[in-house]
Amino acid sequence: MDAAIGFVVAHGDTVDRARLSWLRTGAAPQPDALTSAEVGQAPDGGWPAFWAGDVASVDATCFRLAELDDLGALDRPPARKALDWLAARQRADGSWEEDETLAAEAPDWARPGDPEATYYLTANAGYWLSVADTDGAGDPGHRAAAQRAAHYLAAQMRPDGTWPSYLLAGWLAAATLYRQTMFYESARMQVVLNDRLATMAPGDVAQLAAALRRAGLADDDWLLTNARRRLASTQRSDGGWDSDAGDAFEVHVVLAAIRACR
């Protein structure tokens, strides 16, 4: 952890270092860090993706919520407005898709009408609506949306515990199901995830462990224990881990690893 902390200090920006401080000690971020993390929010409450022009994106909004969570800022007005936007964007069947106007610009994993993208976005939005509902004291509308999302995710699960989407959709769905007390369904997905740990990229392992820990799995849970062992065996000498998303996301991966082990 000392090496991971050193990596963030050396390579992170103002927001990254503020996230590190909050994860380590609960230190309140400076106003400039919060301003940087919250900048660019659309009037309706979401944040646009870099490929989405001025149209708010479900995926980009969830990414911003992850940053704000690491700053202890989910109770601030921008995050609450974003959660309101996510809940309002949910479809009747409990799922989410990006705005149809983004169909031509959206990458495959966010393309409207694509079933894999729909499952991933539902797992992501459902996850943030779930974890923001601290001890059941959050917005009843957010809670109801998270419950609908969990039922959608469970209904799409295959008999062997796998899911019809990307790898990261699996741990987000498992975390959402766990948070919504659908423990059996979550456990089935966790077994599949554990079987894949040995071949996962280190960045994926860090994100998996962080999401499930944030959802409330115990620190000594078997999947989290195995994930931390894999992280220990794949950490580089500079304190970082490789990211399939590229060098620009390595600090984000390291912060996820710290979140998983805090």
PyMOL commands that set and color helices and strands:
alter all, ss='L'
color gray80, all
select helices_A, chain A and resi 2-11+14-25+31-38+58-69+77-89+100-102+108-110+115-131+134-136+140-156+167-179+183-199+202-214+222-234+247-261
alter helices_A, ss='H'
color red, helices_A
select strands_A, chain A and resi 47-48+56-57
alter strands_A, ss='S'
color yellow, strands_A
deselect
rebuild
show_as cartoon
